[in-house]
Amino acid sequence: MVEPHVGAAANRDVSPRRRQMVVANWKMHGSFDFCRAMIPALGRAAQDAVELVVCPPAPFLATVSQLALGTGVTCSAQDVAELPSGARTGEWSAAMLAEVGCRYALVGHSERRQHHYEDDALIAGKARACLLAGITPIVCIGESAAERERGETEQVLCNQLDWLMSTPLWRQAIVAYEPRWAIGTNQAATPEVAQATHALIRAYLAQCDAQAAARMPLLYGGSVKADNAQQLLAMPDIDGVLVGGASLDIAAFLPIYSAALQVQHTDSVYQSIPTLQQVA
Ligand SMILES: O=C(CO)COP(=O)(O)O
């Protein structure tokens, strides 16, 4: 039997650098023609200062990755298996993603949690599989409207982070805070609510490893549009955005990317770590 292709990249430093990034999650939308139109247009806008990442549906990953070569656009999967290989019809491994040129994979998106019954243990397994294969997982966490109303946001997020921190190499992951009530609803978290929640996430991570918490990119997702992107991105603990609906229309997406280019955080912001007492 052929040995599973695991661990080849585990020794590479895949730690993401904390800087602004804008991630387009196309979800189950698009076509080859859409990819062929979007990637060159995104490539013309992409600049080194803000990483521009696209998450196409799986059948288009290889094409997008090829189209993106040399454009400054990077490629992410929307999901990945937790196993390196095996009898898992319909799934793909992190090593396969690395082979087709992906740098990232979304893990634990709320739509996977809701419609595919993914739990925190499985999501931690997927993050682990990515990290071992040299793919940076973008681990999505977030509370429901009911949980927020009951005052359970902190508990829900900390529990999701505990699972992440049980994963070897977790320091090399990216966390995306996507409150479930903000996804696809046109009701984004206010910049203040998003900042307070990101500060809580960073403070909780810092209890385990302050340096890792200071370095880790924390993205916000949920109804990010051209008219709220700049205010969200200006917040000190928001390092980027994960965009769904507005990423499907170049005219709606490019202003979000431009907003990120305009909001450059200083090194002092990147070095400050809130404590749990400060964010309480
Ligand atoms: O789920 C999201 C990104 O992963 C957010 O989707 P919307 O931007 O459509 O709210």
The ligand as an ORCA input file, in Angstrom:
! r2SCAN-3c Opt
* xyz 0 1
  O     -20.238     32.876      5.829
  C     -19.642     33.876      5.501
  C     -18.252     33.822      5.025
  O     -17.669     32.589      5.303
  C     -20.300     35.200      5.516
  O     -21.290     35.226      4.550
  P     -21.985     36.630      4.197
  O     -20.889     37.611      3.912
  O     -22.835     36.323      2.993
  O     -22.775     37.029      5.403
*
